[in-house]
Amino acid sequence: MKEDILLREPWLTWAMELQSIAQCGLAYAKDAYDIERYQQLRNLSAEMLSYQTEISKEKVKTLFCNEEGYQTPKLDTRGAIFREDKILLVHEKNGTWSMPGGWVDVLESVTSNTIKEVKEEAGLDVTVERVIAIQDRNKHNLPIYAYGVCKIFLLCNVVGGSFSENIETIGYDYFSLDQLPFLAEEKCNREQIKMCFEAYHDKNWQVQFD
């Protein structure tokens, strides 16, 4: 099943809602029988996803059913860095390119996480100037995930640093919008990079959000 078709399938929403209900139930239920029923509900949601996507049930459970407490979206930040009207992209070890960024770690804020990720992936020290957009990942990126992700794009300025190879990236370069390399589109796509160019050029940019 192609991802663009998958995105419109109602069963995915049903599976995600079932998982969310089950996770909340497991967090707050006290009765042993209720806990057992919520666990069964969670297993059913994983089986639905596995059956429709051909992903193993064990992997689905690892990605989809591994959290506790009230379910909320994960946070992902991306730093938009420009030089001479070109955007910085990091070269990942699998050969694709992306804006530097990643999951917001525990004890990190949106700003501090962006600074940390740029330093880790590009070796650069940056300041965060302003928010470009706050997006629901599943409305913009493929493949879709079976959990919510909130992506935050931030305009950054370089103040120092230098690159050194690390466990995630093998280099970085600056690219114009019409000469983008092969992108890791699950992390950032051309539409999102184009949005960052527009924000960079517009001093009165209004934050976009879903």
GROMACS elastic network, one bead per residue, 0.5 to 0.9 nm:
[ bonds ]
;  ai    aj funct       b0    kb
    1     4     6  0.85703   500
    1     5     6  0.67963   500
    1     6     6  0.64444   500
    1    52     6  0.83086   500
    1    53     6  0.73868   500
    2     5     6  0.54207   500
    2     6     6  0.60873   500
    2     7     6  0.87083   500
    3     7     6  0.60301   500
    3     8     6  0.88805   500
    3   142     6  0.66005   500
    3   143     6  0.57920   500
    3   144     6  0.69755   500
    4     7     6  0.52143   500
    4     8     6  0.70612   500
    4   142     6  0.78527   500
    4   143     6  0.83318   500
    4   144     6  0.87876   500
    5     8     6  0.54984   500
    5     9     6  0.67280   500
    6     9     6  0.52089   500
    6    10     6  0.87325   500
    6    12     6  0.77871   500
    6    53     6  0.88018   500
    6   143     6  0.89304   500
    6   144     6  0.80224   500
    7    10     6  0.83942   500
    7    12     6  0.78840   500
    7   138     6  0.78965   500
    7   139     6  0.85082   500
    7   142     6  0.87759   500
    7   143     6  0.86222   500
    7   144     6  0.67738   500
    8    11     6  0.89748   500
    8    12     6  0.83739   500
    9    12     6  0.59419   500
    9    13     6  0.75608   500
   10    13     6  0.53195   500
   10    14     6  0.63756   500
   10    15     6  0.87749   500
   11    15     6  0.60513   500
   11    16     6  0.85419   500
   11    48     6  0.80222   500
   11    49     6  0.84360   500
   11    52     6  0.88621   500
   12    15     6  0.51131   500
   12    16     6  0.62013   500
   12    17     6  0.85845   500
   12    48     6  0.82903   500
   12    49     6  0.70719   500
   12    52     6  0.88214   500
   12   146     6  0.74227   500
   13    16     6  0.51168   500
   13    17     6  0.60887   500
   13    18     6  0.85279   500
   13   146     6  0.85635   500
   14    17     6  0.51279   500
   14    18     6  0.60733   500
   14    19     6  0.85434   500
   14    45     6  0.81765   500
   15    18     6  0.51072   500
   15    19     6  0.61397   500
   15    20     6  0.86202   500
   15    42     6  0.89503   500
   15    44     6  0.82494   500
   15    46     6  0.74249   500
   15    47     6  0.89895   500
   15    48     6  0.65419   500
   15    49     6  0.67511   500
   15   146     6  0.82196   500
   16    19     6  0.50824   500
   16    20     6  0.61853   500
   16    21     6  0.86854   500
   16    45     6  0.71758   500
   16    49     6  0.88612   500
   16    64     6  0.86454   500
   16   146     6  0.63402   500
   16   147     6  0.67894   500
   16   148     6  0.89653   500
   17    20     6  0.50272   500
   17    21     6  0.61556   500
   17    22     6  0.85139   500
   17    45     6  0.85720   500
   18    21     6  0.51583   500
   18    22     6  0.60719   500
   18    23     6  0.85159   500
   18    41     6  0.68296   500
   18    42     6  0.68396   500
   18    44     6  0.83334   500
   18    45     6  0.59696   500
   19    22     6  0.51012   500
   19    23     6  0.60304   500
   19    24     6  0.86072   500
   19    41     6  0.72696   500
   19    42     6  0.52390   500
   19    43     6  0.83761   500
   19    44     6  0.85198   500
   19    45     6  0.57248   500
   19    46     6  0.77543   500
   19    64     6  0.78654   500
   19    65     6  0.73257   500
   19    71     6  0.89002   500
   20    23     6  0.51319   500
   20    24     6  0.62166   500
   20    25     6  0.85015   500
   20    42     6  0.83403   500
   20    70     6  0.77153   500
   20    71     6  0.59387   500
   20    72     6  0.87312   500
   21    24     6  0.52774   500
   21    25     6  0.60822   500
   21    26     6  0.86410   500
   21    38     6  0.80051   500
   21    41     6  0.84539   500
   21    42     6  0.83283   500
   21    70     6  0.88719   500
   21    71     6  0.86195   500
   22    26     6  0.61023   500
   22    27     6  0.85821   500
   22    35     6  0.89405   500
   22    37     6  0.84879   500
   22    39     6  0.66508   500
   22    40     6  0.83750   500
   22    41     6  0.59317   500
   22    42     6  0.53554   500
   22    45     6  0.89145   500
   23    26     6  0.51603   500
   23    27     6  0.62847   500
   23    28     6  0.88786   500
   23    38     6  0.74590   500
   23    39     6  0.81979   500
   23    42     6  0.71871   500
   23    65     6  0.78819   500
   23    67     6  0.76021   500
   23    68     6  0.63551   500
   23    69     6  0.64354   500
   23    70     6  0.67213   500
   23    71     6  0.68442   500
   24    27     6  0.50430   500
   24    28     6  0.63290   500
   24    29     6  0.82629   500
   24    38     6  0.87410   500
   24    68     6  0.78279   500
   24    69     6  0.58643   500
   24    70     6  0.50832   500
   24    71     6  0.68910   500
   25    28     6  0.53618   500
   25    29     6  0.54046   500
   25    34     6  0.79151   500
   25    35     6  0.71293   500
   25    38     6  0.59991   500
   25    39     6  0.86825   500
   25    69     6  0.85973   500
   25    70     6  0.87388   500
   26    29     6  0.56374   500
   26    30     6  0.84699   500
   26    34     6  0.82275   500
   26    35     6  0.56989   500
   26    36     6  0.86065   500
   26    38     6  0.60869   500
   26    39     6  0.71267   500
   26    68     6  0.77020   500
   26    69     6  0.75771   500
   27    30     6  0.87608   500
   27    35     6  0.88747   500
   27    68     6  0.64096   500
   27    70     6  0.70504   500
   28    35     6  0.89473   500
   28    69     6  0.78893   500
   28    70     6  0.89384   500
   29    32     6  0.79929   500
   29    34     6  0.64172   500
   29    35     6  0.60583   500
   29    38     6  0.87170   500
   30    33     6  0.87514   500
   30    34     6  0.73887   500
   30    35     6  0.71277   500
   31    34     6  0.52643   500
   31    35     6  0.62935   500
   31    36     6  0.87550   500
   32    35     6  0.50830   500
   32    36     6  0.62529   500
   32    37     6  0.87414   500
   33    36     6  0.50815   500
   33    37     6  0.62832   500
   33    38     6  0.87215   500
   34    37     6  0.50525   500
   34    38     6  0.61754   500
   34    39     6  0.85803   500
   35    38     6  0.51842   500
   35    39     6  0.62095   500
   35    40     6  0.86595   500
   36    39     6  0.51445   500
   36    40     6  0.62827   500
   36    41     6  0.87054   500
   37    40     6  0.50138   500
   37    41     6  0.61922   500
   37    42     6  0.86555   500
   38    42     6  0.61755   500
   38    43     6  0.86301   500
   39    42     6  0.50155   500
   39    43     6  0.62239   500
   39    44     6  0.86303   500
   40    43     6  0.50664   500
   40    44     6  0.61996   500
   40    45     6  0.87331   500
   41    44     6  0.50746   500
   41    45     6  0.63463   500
   41    46     6  0.88031   500
   42    45     6  0.51795   500
   42    46     6  0.64312   500
   42    47     6  0.87349   500
   42    61     6  0.88895   500
   42    65     6  0.71648   500
   43    46     6  0.51234   500
   43    47     6  0.61895   500
   43    48     6  0.86844   500
   43    57     6  0.89479   500
   43    61     6  0.78707   500
   43    65     6  0.82921   500
   44    48     6  0.61587   500
   44    49     6  0.87092   500
   45    48     6  0.51416   500
   45    49     6  0.64448   500
   45    50     6  0.86923   500
   45    64     6  0.89822   500
   46    49     6  0.52174   500
   46    50     6  0.60910   500
   46    51     6  0.85400   500
   46    57     6  0.63912   500
   46    58     6  0.86838   500
   46    60     6  0.59516   500
   46    61     6  0.60620   500
   46    64     6  0.70965   500
   46    65     6  0.74811   500
   47    51     6  0.59211   500
   47    52     6  0.85281   500
   47    56     6  0.88778   500
   47    57     6  0.61228   500
   47    60     6  0.81398   500
   47    61     6  0.88103   500
   48    51     6  0.52800   500
   48    52     6  0.63049   500
   48    53     6  0.86097   500
   49    52     6  0.53687   500
   49    53     6  0.59991   500
   49    54     6  0.80446   500
   49    55     6  0.76604   500
   49    57     6  0.80182   500
   49    60     6  0.72520   500
   49   146     6  0.80604   500
   50    53     6  0.53762   500
   50    54     6  0.54021   500
   50    56     6  0.57233   500
   50    57     6  0.52558   500
   50    58     6  0.87546   500
   50    59     6  0.85668   500
   50    60     6  0.64450   500
   51    54     6  0.56416   500
   51    55     6  0.74411   500
   51    56     6  0.83028   500
   51    57     6  0.81380   500
   52    55     6  0.81206   500
   53    56     6  0.86107   500
   54    57     6  0.86353   500
   55    58     6  0.84079   500
   55    59     6  0.67780   500
   55    60     6  0.66428   500
   56    59     6  0.53256   500
   56    60     6  0.62853   500
   56    61     6  0.87069   500
   57    61     6  0.61207   500
   57    62     6  0.86106   500
   58    61     6  0.51947   500
   58    62     6  0.63264   500
   58    63     6  0.88457   500
   59    62     6  0.50083   500
   59    63     6  0.62502   500
   59    64     6  0.81978   500
   60    63     6  0.52095   500
   60    64     6  0.53902   500
   60    65     6  0.72832   500
   60   146     6  0.86830   500
   61    64     6  0.50669   500
   61    66     6  0.65198   500
   62    65     6  0.59341   500
   62    66     6  0.54737   500
   63    66     6  0.63200   500
   63    67     6  0.89223   500
   63   146     6  0.80944   500
   63   147     6  0.85137   500
   64    67     6  0.79301   500
   64   145     6  0.89808   500
   64   146     6  0.64265   500
   64   147     6  0.67841   500
   65    68     6  0.84429   500
   67    70     6  0.88519   500
   67    71     6  0.77673   500
   68    71     6  0.75050   500
   72   147     6  0.86618   500
   72   148     6  0.71878   500
   72   149     6  0.86947   500
   73   147     6  0.68778   500
   73   150     6  0.61697   500
   74   103     6  0.74001   500
   74   104     6  0.78721   500
   74   147     6  0.80336   500
   74   148     6  0.62546   500
   74   150     6  0.60453   500
   74   151     6  0.85056   500
   75   102     6  0.83074   500
   75   103     6  0.57819   500
   75   104     6  0.55176   500
   75   105     6  0.87335   500
   75   110     6  0.83966   500
   75   148     6  0.88290   500
   75   149     6  0.58102   500
   75   151     6  0.60792   500
   75   152     6  0.75717   500
   76   101     6  0.71671   500
   76   102     6  0.51986   500
   76   104     6  0.56882   500
   76   110     6  0.84875   500
   76   149     6  0.69530   500
   76   150     6  0.61231   500
   76   152     6  0.61817   500
   76   153     6  0.86334   500
   77   100     6  0.84244   500
   77   101     6  0.53606   500
   77   102     6  0.56375   500
   77   103     6  0.66004   500
   77   104     6  0.67643   500
   77   110     6  0.67446   500
   77   111     6  0.85491   500
   77   113     6  0.72420   500
   77   114     6  0.59036   500
   77   117     6  0.84982   500
   77   150     6  0.84408   500
   77   151     6  0.57412   500
   77   153     6  0.58997   500
   77   154     6  0.74674   500
   78    99     6  0.60296   500
   78   100     6  0.57122   500
   78   102     6  0.67537   500
   78   114     6  0.64544   500
   78   117     6  0.83274   500
   78   118     6  0.84786   500
   78   151     6  0.74958   500
   78   152     6  0.62325   500
   78   154     6  0.62386   500
   78   155     6  0.87119   500
   78   187     6  0.87295   500
   78   188     6  0.85057   500
   79    88     6  0.88837   500
   79    99     6  0.62886   500
   79   100     6  0.56909   500
   79   101     6  0.61362   500
   79   114     6  0.60792   500
   79   115     6  0.79736   500
   79   117     6  0.82840   500
   79   118     6  0.68500   500
   79   128     6  0.81161   500
   79   152     6  0.86893   500
   79   153     6  0.60738   500
   79   154     6  0.51456   500
   79   155     6  0.60671   500
   79   156     6  0.61062   500
   80    87     6  0.68538   500
   80    88     6  0.70921   500
   80    89     6  0.86892   500
   80    99     6  0.67088   500
   80   100     6  0.78474   500
   80   132     6  0.87518   500
   80   153     6  0.68955   500
   80   154     6  0.58325   500
   80   156     6  0.57419   500
   80   157     6  0.85116   500
   80   193     6  0.82827   500
   80   196     6  0.65515   500
   80   197     6  0.85582   500
   80   200     6  0.85653   500
   81    86     6  0.83028   500
   81    87     6  0.56576   500
   81    88     6  0.54486   500
   81    89     6  0.84261   500
   81    99     6  0.84592   500
   81   126     6  0.87024   500
   81   154     6  0.87307   500
   81   155     6  0.63361   500
   81   156     6  0.52659   500
   81   157     6  0.62080   500
   81   158     6  0.73127   500
   81   174     6  0.88394   500
   81   200     6  0.89774   500
   82    85     6  0.61273   500
   82    86     6  0.53583   500
   82    88     6  0.61003   500
   82   155     6  0.85336   500
   82   156     6  0.79656   500
   82   157     6  0.76417   500
   82   158     6  0.86514   500
   82   174     6  0.76036   500
   82   197     6  0.84459   500
   82   200     6  0.78569   500
   83    86     6  0.52849   500
   83    87     6  0.65488   500
   83    88     6  0.76999   500
   83   174     6  0.72227   500
   84    87     6  0.85158   500
   84   174     6  0.88283   500
   85   174     6  0.88773   500
   85   175     6  0.83682   500
   85   176     6  0.67525   500
   85   177     6  0.88460   500
   85   197     6  0.80702   500
   85   200     6  0.87613   500
   85   201     6  0.88333   500
   86   174     6  0.53248   500
   86   177     6  0.72234   500
   86   197     6  0.83300   500
   87    99     6  0.84040   500
   87   173     6  0.81149   500
   87   174     6  0.50465   500
   87   175     6  0.52685   500
   87   176     6  0.64683   500
   87   177     6  0.78506   500
   87   193     6  0.81556   500
   87   196     6  0.85963   500
   87   197     6  0.76997   500
   88    98     6  0.85368   500
   88    99     6  0.67417   500
   88   100     6  0.81372   500
   88   122     6  0.89211   500
   88   172     6  0.68389   500
   88   173     6  0.56333   500
   88   175     6  0.64885   500
   89    97     6  0.59209   500
   89    98     6  0.51398   500
   89   100     6  0.66123   500
   89   122     6  0.85164   500
   89   171     6  0.87933   500
   89   172     6  0.56392   500
   89   173     6  0.57600   500
   89   174     6  0.61957   500
   89   175     6  0.73479   500
   89   181     6  0.89674   500
   90    96     6  0.84767   500
   90    97     6  0.54765   500
   90    98     6  0.55116   500
   90    99     6  0.61662   500
   90   100     6  0.60938   500
   90   121     6  0.68565   500
   90   122     6  0.64148   500
   90   169     6  0.64802   500
   90   170     6  0.77319   500
   90   171     6  0.59105   500
   90   173     6  0.66264   500
   90   174     6  0.87913   500
   91    94     6  0.83166   500
   91    95     6  0.65293   500
   91    96     6  0.60799   500
   91    98     6  0.69320   500
   91   121     6  0.88907   500
   91   168     6  0.85885   500
   91   169     6  0.54516   500
   91   170     6  0.56768   500
   91   171     6  0.51356   500
   91   172     6  0.53522   500
   91   173     6  0.78013   500
   92    95     6  0.55321   500
   92    96     6  0.55008   500
   92    97     6  0.58291   500
   92    98     6  0.75598   500
   92   121     6  0.88561   500
   92   168     6  0.59622   500
   92   170     6  0.60425   500
   92   171     6  0.75328   500
   92   172     6  0.87106   500
   92   184     6  0.86317   500
   93    96     6  0.73921   500
   93   167     6  0.82002   500
   93   168     6  0.62604   500
   93   169     6  0.55094   500
   93   170     6  0.61164   500
   94    97     6  0.88184   500
   94   169     6  0.88189   500
   95   182     6  0.78899   500
   95   183     6  0.88479   500
   95   184     6  0.87923   500
   96   181     6  0.77111   500
   96   182     6  0.54746   500
   96   183     6  0.52329   500
   96   184     6  0.52441   500
   96   185     6  0.87963   500
   97   172     6  0.83894   500
   97   180     6  0.88675   500
   97   181     6  0.66570   500
   97   182     6  0.61164   500
   97   184     6  0.56066   500
   97   185     6  0.87273   500
   97   188     6  0.89348   500
   98   101     6  0.83885   500
   98   182     6  0.87861   500
   98   183     6  0.58924   500
   98   184     6  0.56504   500
   98   185     6  0.78169   500
   98   187     6  0.66668   500
   98   188     6  0.61452   500
   98   189     6  0.82433   500
   99   118     6  0.88251   500
   99   187     6  0.78197   500
   99   188     6  0.67536   500
   99   193     6  0.83184   500
  100   114     6  0.81354   500
  100   117     6  0.63668   500
  100   118     6  0.53970   500
  100   119     6  0.88128   500
  100   120     6  0.87341   500
  100   121     6  0.62031   500
  100   122     6  0.70911   500
  101   104     6  0.87973   500
  101   113     6  0.80520   500
  101   114     6  0.61580   500
  101   115     6  0.87304   500
  101   116     6  0.84483   500
  101   117     6  0.50343   500
  101   118     6  0.63091   500
  101   121     6  0.77571   500
  101   187     6  0.87189   500
  102   105     6  0.87428   500
  102   113     6  0.81653   500
  102   114     6  0.79497   500
  102   117     6  0.66167   500
  102   187     6  0.84583   500
  103   113     6  0.80971   500
  103   117     6  0.89027   500
  104   107     6  0.86258   500
  104   108     6  0.64039   500
  104   109     6  0.72407   500
  104   110     6  0.68093   500
  104   112     6  0.89628   500
  104   113     6  0.57500   500
  104   114     6  0.81253   500
  105   108     6  0.54348   500
  105   109     6  0.80978   500
  105   113     6  0.69091   500
  106   109     6  0.83771   500
  108   111     6  0.78923   500
  108   112     6  0.57311   500
  108   113     6  0.54123   500
  108   116     6  0.89556   500
  109   112     6  0.51606   500
  109   113     6  0.57786   500
  109   114     6  0.83692   500
  110   113     6  0.53255   500
  110   114     6  0.62535   500
  110   115     6  0.88012   500
  110   152     6  0.79923   500
  111   114     6  0.52909   500
  111   115     6  0.63717   500
  111   116     6  0.86721   500
  111   127     6  0.85307   500
  111   128     6  0.64506   500
  111   154     6  0.83891   500
  112   115     6  0.51235   500
  112   116     6  0.60708   500
  112   117     6  0.85998   500
  112   128     6  0.87257   500
  113   117     6  0.60320   500
  113   118     6  0.85541   500
  114   117     6  0.51900   500
  114   118     6  0.61607   500
  114   119     6  0.85439   500
  114   126     6  0.87595   500
  114   128     6  0.77555   500
  114   154     6  0.78891   500
  114   156     6  0.88611   500
  115   118     6  0.53759   500
  115   119     6  0.62495   500
  115   120     6  0.87060   500
  115   124     6  0.86215   500
  115   125     6  0.69937   500
  115   126     6  0.59867   500
  115   127     6  0.69150   500
  115   128     6  0.73054   500
  115   156     6  0.86073   500
  116   119     6  0.51728   500
  116   120     6  0.61436   500
  116   121     6  0.86414   500
  116   125     6  0.85185   500
  117   120     6  0.50409   500
  117   121     6  0.59737   500
  117   122     6  0.80535   500
  117   123     6  0.89819   500
  118   121     6  0.53146   500
  118   122     6  0.53888   500
  118   123     6  0.65966   500
  118   124     6  0.61415   500
  118   125     6  0.72529   500
  118   126     6  0.74426   500
  119   122     6  0.55325   500
  119   125     6  0.57989   500
  119   126     6  0.78139   500
  119   161     6  0.78391   500
  119   162     6  0.87991   500
  119   163     6  0.84347   500
  120   123     6  0.56732   500
  120   124     6  0.79910   500
  120   163     6  0.88921   500
  120   164     6  0.88786   500
  120   166     6  0.74835   500
  120   168     6  0.84501   500
  120   169     6  0.88581   500
  121   124     6  0.82130   500
  121   163     6  0.80548   500
  121   164     6  0.85488   500
  121   165     6  0.82106   500
  121   166     6  0.70820   500
  121   167     6  0.86016   500
  121   168     6  0.66151   500
  121   169     6  0.59003   500
  121   170     6  0.85801   500
  121   171     6  0.82235   500
  121   172     6  0.85173   500
  122   125     6  0.87905   500
  122   161     6  0.86900   500
  122   162     6  0.74929   500
  122   163     6  0.54524   500
  122   164     6  0.75538   500
  122   165     6  0.85148   500
  122   169     6  0.76932   500
  122   170     6  0.89396   500
  122   171     6  0.70095   500
  122   172     6  0.63624   500
  123   160     6  0.88503   500
  123   161     6  0.57248   500
  123   164     6  0.61687   500
  123   165     6  0.85466   500
  124   158     6  0.66362   500
  124   159     6  0.76440   500
  124   160     6  0.58966   500
  124   162     6  0.55432   500
  124   163     6  0.66975   500
  125   157     6  0.84053   500
  125   158     6  0.58471   500
  125   159     6  0.55657   500
  125   161     6  0.51958   500
  125   162     6  0.82518   500
  126   156     6  0.60930   500
  126   157     6  0.52524   500
  126   159     6  0.54075   500
  126   160     6  0.71221   500
  126   161     6  0.85385   500
  127   155     6  0.86988   500
  127   156     6  0.55335   500
  127   157     6  0.53168   500
  127   158     6  0.66512   500
  127   159     6  0.71253   500
  128   131     6  0.82848   500
  128   154     6  0.66531   500
  128   155     6  0.60772   500
  128   157     6  0.65421   500
  129   154     6  0.72327   500
  129   155     6  0.55602   500
  129   156     6  0.54390   500
  129   157     6  0.70257   500
  130   153     6  0.88731   500
  130   154     6  0.57408   500
  130   155     6  0.54449   500
  130   156     6  0.74716   500
  130   207     6  0.88216   500
  131   134     6  0.78787   500
  131   152     6  0.73729   500
  131   153     6  0.61251   500
  131   155     6  0.62859   500
  131   206     6  0.88934   500
  131   207     6  0.63394   500
  131   208     6  0.87982   500
  132   152     6  0.75565   500
  132   153     6  0.53028   500
  132   154     6  0.52769   500
  132   155     6  0.64711   500
  132   195     6  0.80919   500
  132   196     6  0.67903   500
  132   199     6  0.63393   500
  132   200     6  0.86977   500
  132   205     6  0.76344   500
  132   206     6  0.75476   500
  132   207     6  0.51644   500
  132   208     6  0.65888   500
  132   209     6  0.89305   500
  133   151     6  0.79476   500
  133   152     6  0.58009   500
  133   153     6  0.52896   500
  133   154     6  0.73160   500
  133   195     6  0.85543   500
  133   196     6  0.85758   500
  133   206     6  0.85499   500
  133   207     6  0.51462   500
  133   209     6  0.55943   500
  133   210     6  0.87049   500
  134   150     6  0.67758   500
  134   151     6  0.56917   500
  134   153     6  0.65851   500
  134   207     6  0.75376   500
  134   208     6  0.62357   500
  134   210     6  0.68084   500
  135   138     6  0.86342   500
  135   139     6  0.77196   500
  135   140     6  0.76884   500
  135   149     6  0.83204   500
  135   150     6  0.56705   500
  135   151     6  0.50460   500
  135   152     6  0.64245   500
  135   153     6  0.83677   500
  135   208     6  0.77506   500
  135   209     6  0.55159   500
  135   210     6  0.54360   500
  136   139     6  0.56334   500
  136   140     6  0.70805   500
  136   141     6  0.89293   500
  136   148     6  0.74001   500
  136   149     6  0.61399   500
  136   150     6  0.50323   500
  136   151     6  0.63598   500
  136   209     6  0.81212   500
  136   210     6  0.61530   500
  137   140     6  0.53683   500
  137   141     6  0.56909   500
  137   142     6  0.84981   500
  137   144     6  0.78625   500
  137   145     6  0.84257   500
  137   148     6  0.73106   500
  137   149     6  0.54082   500
  137   150     6  0.59101   500
  137   151     6  0.59936   500
  137   186     6  0.88364   500
  137   187     6  0.88318   500
  138   141     6  0.56687   500
  138   142     6  0.71654   500
  138   143     6  0.80698   500
  138   144     6  0.53162   500
  138   145     6  0.67636   500
  138   147     6  0.88319   500
  138   148     6  0.73333   500
  138   149     6  0.73427   500
  138   150     6  0.89085   500
  139   142     6  0.86752   500
  139   144     6  0.83863   500
  139   210     6  0.84980   500
  140   144     6  0.88438   500
  140   188     6  0.87801   500
  140   189     6  0.82716   500
  140   191     6  0.83937   500
  140   192     6  0.81943   500
  141   144     6  0.66040   500
  141   185     6  0.65243   500
  141   186     6  0.54332   500
  141   187     6  0.71655   500
  141   188     6  0.71475   500
  141   189     6  0.71004   500
  142   145     6  0.81119   500
  142   185     6  0.66790   500
  142   186     6  0.52838   500
  142   187     6  0.86091   500
  143   185     6  0.84229   500
  143   186     6  0.62115   500
  144   147     6  0.86088   500
  144   186     6  0.81885   500
  145   148     6  0.71018   500
  145   149     6  0.81013   500
  153   192     6  0.87606   500
  153   196     6  0.78127   500
  154   196     6  0.84408   500
  155   196     6  0.77013   500
  155   199     6  0.80909   500
  155   200     6  0.72888   500
  158   161     6  0.81324   500
  163   166     6  0.89929   500
  163   171     6  0.70726   500
  163   172     6  0.79411   500
  164   169     6  0.89127   500
  164   170     6  0.79531   500
  164   171     6  0.76691   500
  165   168     6  0.80636   500
  165   169     6  0.62558   500
  165   170     6  0.51162   500
  165   171     6  0.66069   500
  166   169     6  0.56865   500
  166   170     6  0.67180   500
  166   171     6  0.88848   500
  167   170     6  0.82132   500
  169   172     6  0.79217   500
  175   178     6  0.81328   500
  175   179     6  0.61721   500
  175   180     6  0.58600   500
  175   181     6  0.79022   500
  176   179     6  0.53404   500
  176   180     6  0.64557   500
  177   180     6  0.58385   500
  177   190     6  0.80883   500
  177   193     6  0.76358   500
  177   194     6  0.67614   500
  177   197     6  0.78157   500
  180   183     6  0.76287   500
  180   190     6  0.79560   500
  182   185     6  0.85941   500
  183   186     6  0.85333   500
  183   187     6  0.83463   500
  183   188     6  0.71890   500
  183   189     6  0.65427   500
  183   190     6  0.79635   500
  184   187     6  0.56621   500
  184   188     6  0.63377   500
  184   189     6  0.72037   500
  185   190     6  0.79942   500
  186   189     6  0.73609   500
  188   191     6  0.81495   500
  188   192     6  0.61394   500
  188   193     6  0.70412   500
  189   192     6  0.54012   500
  189   193     6  0.63158   500
  189   194     6  0.86475   500
  190   193     6  0.50203   500
  190   194     6  0.59459   500
  190   195     6  0.84746   500
  191   194     6  0.51409   500
  191   195     6  0.62700   500
  191   196     6  0.88230   500
  192   196     6  0.63889   500
  192   197     6  0.88429   500
  193   196     6  0.50153   500
  193   197     6  0.63980   500
  193   198     6  0.87555   500
  194   197     6  0.50808   500
  194   198     6  0.63316   500
  194   199     6  0.87215   500
  195   198     6  0.50995   500
  195   199     6  0.62621   500
  195   200     6  0.86458   500
  196   199     6  0.50405   500
  196   200     6  0.61028   500
  196   201     6  0.86981   500
  197   200     6  0.50439   500
  197   201     6  0.63318   500
  197   202     6  0.86775   500
  198   201     6  0.52547   500
  198   202     6  0.61503   500
  198   205     6  0.81305   500
  199   202     6  0.51007   500
  199   203     6  0.73111   500
  199   204     6  0.82880   500
  199   205     6  0.55487   500
  199   206     6  0.81737   500
  199   207     6  0.86657   500
  200   203     6  0.71473   500
  200   205     6  0.81736   500
  201   204     6  0.89890   500
  201   205     6  0.84203   500
  202   205     6  0.51815   500
  202   206     6  0.88989   500
  205   208     6  0.87993   500
